[in-house]
Amino acid sequence: MKNASISTLGSLRQQTIRVTLSLPVQATLYTSLCALTLWTVYFSTYPAVHNQMHSVRHHTLMVGCH
């Protein structure tokens, strides 16, 4: 009984690692991280970042500044 539960946990762990390291999951995580970074920089209220990104926001299509 104990050996069966250990092998099930090992199998579950291997399956989790396989899914986590798959290309679609990696691509999704990378895209999400890039989008979050751009969102943070574009819409920052920190004055130094806001002033540097001001003209970039005005020249990017579909992105308003104020």
Secondary structure, 3 states (H helix, E strand, C coil): CHHHHHHHHHHHHHHHHHHHCCHHHHHHHHHHHHHHHHHHHHCCCCHHHHHHHHHHHHHCCCCCCC
